[in-house]
Amino acid sequence: MDRSVYNENLYGGVCSMYENEKAFLKSVHDLIGIARRMLWDSYEHTAVPEHALWYHCLAHSDGVFRRAVKIITTCNRFNAGTLSMHDAALVVLAVYFHDIYIASYIIADPRTPHLRLSRKRLCGPSEEGSAAILERYMLEMNKKYRADIFTLADLESVHRMILLTVPKFERGTVIQDISPETPLVFRILPLADLGECGMEPLQFMRNADLLLCEEQPRVQQALLGTYKYQSHVRENILEWAFAQVDFVSGRERRMLEDLSGLPDGLAQMLMEQCFSSNNFERSKDLSNTVHRKRKKMRLRAIVGDMRAVCGIRV
């Protein structure tokens, strides 16, 4: 996996727009390093491959960071100083901690418990746990520097940012609790979190397969070669590929609502430079293409195709 997505130059690029608060920025930088190590150790570099989270991992957080940087840059291009250095740094900090705690359990289909397994993530408790971990580390930094590097307002801000990533499922897609009254700084993380299909179509398709493997352990085991191929695995893969079109369409419909209430012109600029209709259409076209292609393939060939997309070597 490419661990070079996040680097000090890119992070520095966000903060170079601003000055001062060196101790604050140093603390943010140190906490991001802690989060990256935790994500790598907990969700990717595990002793049991089937326990790994293939989607909610370091690569996902790197992607959210990359998209958040683009959103922040676009906002400040619209109006210099739209986001302060302090707020931008808090956003990046929340990005790397928003999935630091994943509460999940695996359940078996009562009709075919030996065949079908699903991983259920506890939405809400996971985000609350992630926010609590970040707040604890922020307070530890205050103790380290014997100063209020992070204020109570900072703790409340990152908590709200992370809680806005709690997914809600509606008509085949995922939405978040963003309203026209939600301040811009709190929207950036949730928009970047679900922004792949509108910003990075190719990455969206790769991660769609990774999320399926995370949510369907039998599919993950099939890719790892540790599970005897069964017809229901093929059905799960095809159903998932078909569902991605509805997901993308729903996210595209939701974008105008998620961007409503922003300053005149900013929403339009974000739609043009970040969440473009061309990217949404590209994501839908790719989803349809993948579904049609795999529908013609036997399971073994589908598994081989998914391994190539996900970069899995067996």
CORURJO-V536129 format. One record per pair of residues at least 4 apart in sequence whose C-alpha atoms are under 7 Angstrom apart, sorted by the first residue. I is the first residue (numbers start at 0). J is the second residue. Records with the same first field share a line. If there is no record, write none. Layout:
# CORURJO-V536129
I = J  J
This chain:
# CORURJO-V536129
4 = 61
5 = 9  61
6 = 10
7 = 11
8 = 12
9 = 13
10 = 14
11 = 15
13 = 68
14 = 84
17 = 84
20 = 24
21 = 25
22 = 26
23 = 27  148
24 = 28
25 = 29
26 = 30  140
27 = 31  88  92
28 = 32
29 = 33
30 = 34
31 = 35  92  95
32 = 36
33 = 37
34 = 38  95  96
35 = 39  57  95
36 = 40
37 = 41
38 = 42  56  57  99
39 = 43  44  56  57
40 = 44  45
41 = 45
42 = 51  52  56
43 = 51  52  56
45 = 51
49 = 216  219  220
52 = 56  213
53 = 209  210  212  213
54 = 59  206  209  210  213
55 = 59  98
56 = 60
57 = 61
58 = 62
59 = 63
60 = 64  94  95
61 = 65
62 = 66
63 = 67  94  191  192
64 = 68  91  94
65 = 69
66 = 70  191
67 = 71  187  188  191
68 = 72
69 = 73
70 = 74  187  273
71 = 75
72 = 76
73 = 77  269
74 = 78  81  265
75 = 79  80  81  82
77 = 265
82 = 86  87
83 = 87
84 = 88
85 = 89
86 = 90  184
87 = 91
88 = 92
89 = 93  157
90 = 94  188
91 = 95
92 = 96
93 = 97  157  160  161
94 = 188
96 = 129  133
97 = 126  129  130  161
98 = 126  129
99 = 129
100 = 125  128  129
101 = 125
102 = 120  121  124  125
103 = 118  119  120  121
104 = 118  119  120
105 = 116  117  118  119
106 = 116  117  118
107 = 112  115  116  117
108 = 112  115  116
111 = 115
115 = 217
116 = 215  216  217
117 = 214  215  216
118 = 214  215  216
119 = 214
121 = 125
122 = 126  165  166
123 = 127  165
124 = 128
125 = 129
126 = 130  161  162  165
127 = 131  162
128 = 132
129 = 133
130 = 134  158  161
131 = 135
132 = 136
133 = 137
134 = 138  154
135 = 139
136 = 140
137 = 141  149
138 = 142
139 = 143
140 = 144
141 = 145  146  147  148  149
142 = 146
149 = 153
150 = 154
151 = 155
152 = 156
153 = 157
154 = 158
155 = 159
156 = 160
157 = 161
158 = 162
159 = 163  185
160 = 185  188
163 = 175  176  189
164 = 175  189
165 = 175
166 = 173  174  175
167 = 173  174  175
168 = 172  173  174
169 = 173  174
171 = 245  246
172 = 245  246  249  250
177 = 181  186  257
178 = 257
179 = 259  260
180 = 260
181 = 185  186
182 = 186
183 = 187
186 = 190
187 = 191
188 = 192
189 = 193
190 = 194
194 = 198
195 = 199  200  202  203
196 = 200  203  247  278  279  282
197 = 274  275  278  279
198 = 273  274  278
199 = 203
200 = 204  278  281  282
201 = 205
202 = 206
203 = 207
204 = 208
205 = 209  308  309
206 = 210
207 = 211
208 = 212  305
209 = 213  309
210 = 214
211 = 215
212 = 216  218  219
213 = 219
215 = 219
216 = 220
217 = 221  226  232
218 = 222  232
219 = 223
220 = 224  225  226
221 = 225  226  227  228
222 = 302  306
223 = 313
224 = 313
230 = 234
231 = 235
232 = 236
233 = 237  298
234 = 238
235 = 239
236 = 240
237 = 241  290  294
238 = 242
239 = 243
240 = 286  289  290
241 = 286  287  290
242 = 246
243 = 247  286
244 = 248  283  286  287
245 = 249
246 = 250
247 = 251  279  282  283
248 = 252
249 = 253
250 = 254
251 = 279
253 = 257
254 = 258
255 = 259
258 = 266
261 = 265  266
264 = 268
265 = 269
266 = 270
267 = 271
268 = 272
269 = 273  274
270 = 274  275
271 = 275
275 = 279
276 = 280
277 = 281
278 = 282
279 = 283
280 = 284
281 = 285
282 = 286
283 = 287
284 = 288
285 = 289
286 = 290
287 = 291
288 = 292
289 = 293
290 = 294
291 = 295
292 = 296
293 = 301
296 = 300  301
297 = 301
298 = 302
299 = 303
300 = 304
301 = 305
302 = 306
303 = 307
304 = 308
305 = 309
306 = 310  311  312
307 = 311
